[in-house]
Amino acid sequence: GDIEINAITGARFSMRIPAGTQPGTQMRIKGQGVRTRDGQVGDLYIKILVDMPKQISPEIIDAIQKHRE
């Protein structure tokens, strides 16, 4: 899916997270990190964290099962 990212520079990005991306994966956006004293700009790293719900409603389980069919 797509996510919105607010970079350190104040810029906003839309980033696509590929299907099957595992938790803990790091992704890089070149040239959008911190600017050094000599004017060079580093890269912005994004770490993928997944927060799974502890309880899932019966309606969501039903929707997932219907989607699989």
Order of alpha helices (4+ residues) and beta strands (2+ residues): beta-beta-beta-beta-alpha
